[in-house]
């Protein structure tokens, strides 16, 4: 009974860790400042629905506006969808779409602008796709590494099941 409880808690913990959102800090350690290539930064990240984008800056000098493509292209805040001024802004990415962010007070013209494409969450594999993957793989190890986290989760659950003797698998 205790081993099943531990196994259940382990499964819940592993699932929670595997599904947490990513916080993408704009500009990484350089933050939200003029003269930084944010296009290059954005191209090195993959954004999914449920992730966060966060802006770190001196709140007495800068701010962040979410605008449409016209506002982004022309560096205007007219018709802005959102405005943040805290210096540590955490913005949830709740929809699969292209987002446009700019700095106000003319800072957009100094490079403080970034656009990101947010993708829908990947759909979990079905039993049919997993069976097809098993047929196309040479070994169980290639299945685990080919499917990444999903395969790793299955491996961890199998090992935990054997270790605790729950017999659930």
Secondary structure, 3 states (H helix, E strand, C coil): CHHHHHHHHHHHHHHHHHCCCCEEECCHHHCCCCCCCHHHHHHCCCEECCCEEEEECCCCCCCEEEECHHHHHHCCCCCCCEEECCCEEEEECCCCCEEEEECCCCHHHHCCEEEEEEECCCCCCCHHHHHHHHHHCCCHHHHHHHCCHHHHHHHHHHHHHHHHCCCCC
